[in-house]
Amino acid sequence: MAATLCQVMGFVLSLLGVGGIIAATGMDQWATEDLYDNPVTAIFSYSGLWRSCVRQSSGFTECRPYFTILGLPAMLQAVRALMIVGMVLGAIGCLVAIFALKCLKMGNMEDSVKATMTLTSGVMFLLGGVCGIAGVSVFANLIVSSFRFTTYADGGYGGGGVLGGGLGGMGGSLTPRYTFGSALFVGWIGGAVLVVGGVMMCMACRGMVPPEEKRPNYGMAYKPASQHTTVYKANTRPRTAYDDSFRAQSMDGRQSNQQYV
């Protein structure tokens, strides 16, 4: 019962973790503009893995996707790859975990097979969670590295590039600094929950394996046929007078029968 509960809880947490990583990957608020030292608040810019956006005070939002792959920084492409690998591993782990649930009967599947599938899904959840946490952490490192970037951009809306969209205006304008967006926290929490779910699945695997003394013994031990030897013992009882008289009578009876024949 404890193994089943641990398995179900690990599966539910893993589903939530995979959902968190998927949501974080699709969100645009990976890097948001830091308004602490920026007097201009009419325009608010933010960017994600796939596009950069600008929201005006009137509520109008304009987003521009990254049309090229070769022009993007290598670290951003690495973050994309890590998040995609995390999603794929989490999705495959969820598919395997569904068939490995002990509360569901799948034909004549034995507990040992379900235990192996549970361990496999747990390892996939662990790897997926680690990839998600690593991807978010790499992007956070990019934000920290470029936080004090104070160069000036030419006029117009820059918008393109990672962490570098310029603010529109007449003449030059100070490039905004970016800070952590909400997508980073969603990704961190989703990856951590996915790791916890993978650990619980691996722990449930040990409880699903039957102990050695309870496992059915499908093999039969071969025992060689025992060789029974018959031992004849000599009659060591001393002869008596009764034995001699009985033997003499039997001999006389045999002789009489032979004479009549």
C-alpha positions as CSV (number, residue, x, y, z in Angstrom):
1,M,0.0,0.0,0.0
2,A,2.8,2.4,0.8
3,A,4.6,1.7,-2.5
4,T,1.3,2.3,-4.4
5,L,0.8,5.6,-2.6
6,C,4.4,6.7,-3.2
7,Q,4.1,5.8,-6.9
8,V,0.8,7.7,-7.4
9,M,2.1,10.8,-5.5
10,G,5.3,10.7,-7.6
11,F,3.3,10.4,-10.8
12,V,1.1,13.4,-9.9
13,L,4.1,15.5,-8.9
14,S,5.8,14.6,-12.1
15,L,2.8,15.6,-14.2
16,L,2.8,19.0,-12.4
17,G,6.5,19.4,-13.0
18,V,6.2,18.6,-16.7
19,G,3.4,21.1,-17.0
20,G,5.5,23.7,-15.3
21,I,8.4,23.2,-17.6
22,I,6.1,23.3,-20.7
23,A,4.5,26.5,-19.4
24,A,7.8,28.2,-18.7
25,T,9.2,27.3,-22.1
26,G,6.2,28.9,-23.8
27,M,6.1,32.1,-21.7
28,D,7.6,35.3,-22.9
29,Q,8.5,36.8,-19.5
30,W,11.9,35.2,-19.2
31,A,13.6,38.6,-18.9
32,T,11.6,41.7,-18.0
33,E,12.7,45.3,-18.0
34,D,14.0,46.7,-14.7
35,L,12.1,49.9,-14.0
36,Y,13.9,50.8,-10.8
37,D,16.2,53.5,-12.4
38,N,14.2,54.0,-15.6
39,P,12.2,57.2,-15.6
40,V,10.3,56.3,-18.7
41,T,7.4,54.0,-17.8
42,A,5.3,54.4,-20.9
43,I,6.9,51.4,-22.6
44,F,7.6,48.1,-20.9
45,S,9.7,45.5,-22.7
46,Y,10.3,41.8,-22.0
47,S,11.6,38.9,-23.9
48,G,11.5,35.1,-23.9
49,L,13.1,32.2,-25.7
50,W,11.1,32.6,-28.9
51,R,10.3,36.3,-29.2
52,S,10.6,39.8,-27.6
53,C,7.7,42.0,-26.8
54,V,6.9,45.6,-25.9
55,R,3.8,46.7,-24.0
56,Q,2.7,50.4,-24.1
57,S,0.9,52.2,-21.4
58,S,-2.3,52.1,-23.5
59,G,-2.3,48.3,-23.3
60,F,-1.1,47.7,-26.8
61,T,1.5,44.9,-27.0
62,E,3.7,44.2,-30.0
63,C,5.8,41.0,-30.1
64,R,8.5,40.2,-32.6
65,P,9.7,36.6,-33.0
66,Y,13.3,35.6,-33.5
67,F,13.2,34.8,-37.2
68,T,16.7,33.5,-37.4
69,I,18.5,30.8,-35.5
70,L,22.1,31.5,-36.6
71,G,22.0,35.0,-35.4
72,L,21.0,34.1,-31.8
73,P,23.5,33.7,-29.0
74,A,24.8,30.2,-28.4
75,M,23.7,30.3,-24.8
76,L,20.1,31.0,-25.8
77,Q,20.2,28.1,-28.2
78,A,21.6,25.9,-25.4
79,V,18.7,27.0,-23.1
80,R,16.2,26.1,-25.8
81,A,17.7,22.7,-26.3
82,L,17.8,22.0,-22.5
83,M,14.1,22.9,-22.1
84,I,13.0,20.9,-25.1
85,V,15.0,17.8,-23.9
86,G,13.4,18.3,-20.4
87,M,9.9,18.4,-22.0
88,V,10.5,15.3,-24.1
89,L,12.0,13.2,-21.3
90,G,9.1,14.3,-19.0
91,A,6.5,13.4,-21.6
92,I,8.0,10.0,-22.3
93,G,8.3,9.4,-18.5
94,C,4.6,10.2,-18.0
95,L,3.7,7.7,-20.8
96,V,5.7,5.0,-19.2
97,A,4.5,5.7,-15.7
98,I,0.9,5.4,-16.8
99,F,1.4,1.7,-17.8
100,A,3.6,1.2,-14.7
101,L,0.9,2.2,-12.1
102,K,0.3,-0.6,-9.7
103,C,-3.4,0.4,-9.3
104,L,-4.0,-0.2,-13.0
105,K,-4.2,-3.7,-14.3
106,M,-2.6,-4.2,-17.7
107,G,-3.3,-7.8,-18.7
108,N,-1.0,-10.3,-16.9
109,M,1.8,-7.8,-16.3
110,E,3.9,-8.9,-13.3
111,D,5.0,-6.7,-10.4
112,S,8.6,-7.0,-11.4
113,V,7.9,-5.6,-14.9
114,K,6.0,-2.7,-13.4
115,A,8.8,-2.1,-11.0
116,T,11.3,-1.8,-13.8
117,M,9.0,0.5,-15.7
118,T,8.5,2.7,-12.6
119,L,12.3,3.0,-12.2
120,T,12.7,3.9,-15.9
121,S,10.1,6.6,-15.6
122,G,11.6,7.9,-12.4
123,V,15.0,8.2,-14.0
124,M,13.5,10.1,-17.0
125,F,11.7,12.5,-14.6
126,L,15.0,13.1,-12.8
127,L,16.9,13.9,-16.0
128,G,14.0,16.0,-17.3
129,G,13.9,18.0,-14.1
130,V,17.7,18.5,-14.1
131,C,17.6,19.7,-17.7
132,G,14.8,22.2,-16.9
133,I,16.6,23.6,-13.9
134,A,19.9,23.8,-15.8
135,G,18.2,25.7,-18.7
136,V,16.5,28.2,-16.5
137,S,19.8,28.7,-14.5
138,V,21.8,29.3,-17.7
139,F,19.3,32.0,-18.8
140,A,19.4,33.6,-15.3
141,N,23.2,33.8,-15.6
142,L,22.8,35.6,-18.8
143,I,20.5,38.2,-17.2
144,V,22.9,38.7,-14.3
145,S,25.9,39.1,-16.7
146,S,24.1,41.8,-18.7
147,F,22.4,43.6,-15.9
148,R,24.8,46.4,-15.8
149,F,25.0,46.8,-19.5
150,T,24.6,50.6,-20.0
151,T,25.3,51.3,-23.7
152,Y,23.2,53.6,-25.8
153,A,21.2,52.5,-28.8
154,D,20.2,54.4,-31.9
155,G,16.7,55.8,-32.2
156,G,13.7,53.6,-32.8
157,Y,12.4,50.4,-31.4
158,G,15.2,47.9,-31.2
159,G,13.1,45.0,-30.0
160,G,15.3,42.4,-31.6
161,G,18.0,40.4,-29.9
162,V,18.0,38.8,-26.6
163,L,18.0,41.1,-23.5
164,G,18.8,44.0,-25.8
165,G,15.6,45.6,-27.1
166,G,16.1,49.4,-27.2
167,L,13.5,51.9,-26.2
168,G,12.1,54.1,-28.9
169,G,12.4,57.9,-28.8
170,M,14.1,60.8,-30.4
171,G,17.8,60.6,-30.5
172,G,19.6,58.0,-28.4
173,S,18.0,56.3,-25.4
174,L,19.5,54.2,-22.7
175,T,19.2,50.5,-23.2
176,P,17.0,49.1,-20.4
177,R,18.3,46.6,-17.9
178,Y,16.6,43.3,-17.6
179,T,15.8,41.3,-14.5
180,F,14.3,37.9,-13.7
181,G,10.9,37.3,-15.2
182,S,8.1,35.1,-14.0
183,A,9.0,32.3,-16.4
184,L,12.2,31.7,-14.6
185,F,10.5,31.0,-11.3
186,V,7.9,28.8,-13.0
187,G,10.7,26.8,-14.6
188,W,12.6,26.5,-11.3
189,I,9.6,25.3,-9.4
190,G,8.5,22.9,-12.2
191,G,12.0,21.4,-12.5
192,A,12.2,21.0,-8.7
193,V,8.8,19.3,-8.5
194,L,9.7,17.1,-11.4
195,V,12.9,16.0,-9.6
196,V,10.9,15.2,-6.4
197,G,8.4,13.2,-8.4
198,G,11.3,11.2,-10.0
199,V,12.8,10.5,-6.6
200,M,9.4,9.2,-5.3
201,M,9.0,7.0,-8.4
202,C,12.5,5.5,-7.8
203,M,11.6,4.9,-4.1
204,A,8.3,3.2,-5.1
205,C,10.3,0.8,-7.3
206,R,11.9,-0.8,-4.3
207,G,8.6,-1.4,-2.5
208,M,7.1,-3.0,-5.6
209,V,9.7,-5.7,-5.9
210,P,8.6,-8.8,-3.8
211,P,11.1,-10.0,-1.2
212,E,13.2,-13.0,-1.8
213,E,11.3,-15.3,0.6
214,K,8.0,-14.4,-1.0
215,R,9.0,-14.9,-4.6
216,P,7.6,-18.0,-6.3
217,N,10.2,-20.7,-7.0
218,Y,9.7,-21.5,-10.6
219,G,12.7,-23.8,-10.7
220,M,13.0,-27.4,-9.3
221,A,16.1,-28.7,-7.6
222,Y,17.4,-31.9,-9.2
223,K,18.0,-34.7,-6.8
224,P,19.7,-37.8,-8.1
225,A,17.9,-41.1,-7.5
226,S,19.0,-42.8,-4.3
227,Q,20.6,-46.2,-4.7
228,H,19.0,-48.6,-2.3
229,T,21.4,-51.4,-1.5
230,T,20.0,-54.5,0.1
231,V,22.2,-56.0,2.7
232,Y,21.8,-59.7,3.5
233,K,22.8,-60.6,6.9
234,A,23.8,-64.1,7.9
235,N,21.7,-65.8,10.5
236,T,24.0,-65.8,13.5
237,R,21.3,-67.2,15.9
238,P,22.7,-70.4,17.5
239,R,21.0,-73.7,16.4
240,T,18.8,-75.6,18.8
241,A,17.6,-79.1,19.1
242,Y,14.1,-78.0,17.9
243,D,15.7,-76.7,14.7
244,D,17.5,-80.1,14.1
245,S,14.3,-82.1,14.7
246,F,12.3,-79.9,12.4
247,R,14.9,-80.2,9.6
248,A,15.0,-84.0,10.0
249,Q,11.2,-84.2,9.7
250,S,11.2,-82.1,6.6
251,M,13.9,-84.2,5.0
252,D,11.9,-87.4,5.8
253,G,8.8,-85.9,4.2
254,R,10.6,-85.1,1.0
255,Q,12.0,-88.6,0.7
256,S,8.6,-90.2,1.3
257,N,7.1,-88.1,-1.4
258,Q,9.8,-89.1,-3.9
259,Q,9.1,-92.8,-3.1
260,Y,5.5,-92.6,-3.9
261,V,6.2,-91.0,-7.2
